[in-house]
Amino acid sequence: MSDTVRKVNYYSIQISNKPGEAFKVLSALASAGIDLLAFTGFPRGRRSQIDVVPEDGRKFNAAARKAGFAFNPKKTGFVIQGDDRPGALADDMRALAEGGVNVTAVDAVAVGDGRYGAILWVKPEDVKKAARLLRAKGK
């Protein structure tokens, strides 16, 4: 199977940087049947930021409101999935670099069975160019 790149919407929220806070968000979304393509969290000052990429944005927004979470409005990122091999992500990063697009953040992981996945973000003004360079599908 070849690599696929999807242009996706993601949402972020600032939460307390203490045990159990990310679990509260994830468990509420799971209870509402929200399927996440990606989830990442990291410290931001004295708080933490969570970014989520839901499969269905409308369903996600309804569940987040019902749970009382104030996620920031959607932004755009890219989810990459493909065969795990040396340089797999480097190919996409090279395409962006050669096209003059700076990647603001990236997370990647080998998921087993010879597969890998990644999510990357670029500045809003670079989304269209990045989508073209990556041959992204979707949104």
N, C-alpha and C positions, 0 to 999 in steps of 0.2 A: 504494500500500500504506500502511496506517495504522501508527502506532507500536505496538510491542508491548513490554510490560514483563514480564520474568520474574523471579520470586523464585528466587534461586540460592544454592547453598552455595559458600563459598570457604574456602581454607586458606592459612595464612601460615607463613613460615619466616624465621628470621634467618640470614644468611650473612655471610661476610667481605666487607668493602667493598674489593674489589680486582678487577682485570681477570680475566675468565673465569669468575667464580663463578656469575653468572646463566646463562651458557652451559652450565655443567655441569648445572644443574638442568633447563634447557629441553631439552638434548640427551638426557638420560636419560628424560625424559617423552616426547619425540618417538620415541625408540627403542622405547618400550613401546606406542606407538600411542595416546597420550593426546591427545584433542582438547580444546583449551582455548578457552573462550568469551572469556576475558579474562586478562590478565597485567599486573601493574604492579609496579614496584620503586622504592624510594626509600631514601635514607640514613636511618639511625636510630641516632643517637649515633655510635659508632665502627664500627658494622656497617651492614648493609643489610637491609631487609625486602622480601620478595617475597610478593605475594598472587596466587594462581591460582584461576581459576574453571573447573573441569573440566566437560565435558559429562556424564561418568559418574563419580560420586564413588567407587563401589566399585572400579572399574577403576583410578582414580587412586590410591586408598589402597594397593592391592596393588602398583602400580608404584613408588610412593614408598617403601614399606617395602623392596621388593626392591633399590632403588637406595641404601638406607641413609639416606634423608632423614627427618628428624624434624619433619614439619609439625605445626603446632598443630591442635587439633581444629577441626572445621568451624564456621563462623559463617555468617551470612546476609547477603546483599546483593541488589542488583537490577541486572539487565542490561536496558538500553533500546536498542531498534533501531528505526529509522524513516526517514522521508523527511527529507532535509536541507533546512531552510528557516530563515529568520530566526526566532529565538525557539523553536525546536523543544524544546530542553532547558528553556528558561524556563517552558514550560507545566507540565512536571512539577515543577519547583522551586517554582512558584507554588502548585500543589496541596498540596505538603508544607508550605510556609510558612503557607498559610491554615489548614491542619489542625494547626498547632502542632508539626510534626515538624522537628527540626534535622538537617540533613545533615552528617555528620561528615567525609566526603570524597567527591569526585566526580572522575572522569576522563571526558573525552568527546573524540571525534574524528570529523571528516568522513572517510568511507571511500571517496568517489568514487561515480560513477554516481548522484548525487543521494541518497545514503544517509549516515546517521550512526549512531554507537553510543556508548553511555555505560555506565558502571558507577558505582553510588553505594552508599554505606554509611550506615546510621543506627545509633543505639544499639540494643542487643538489646531493650530494653523498648519500642522504637518500631516494631519490625519489623511486627507485625500491623497497626498503624494505617497505616503507610506502604504496606503491601501493599494495603490497602483503598483508600486515597487514590489510589494509582497504578493501581488495577485490575489488579494483577499476577496473572499465571498461574504455575502451577508449585508446587513443593515446599511 
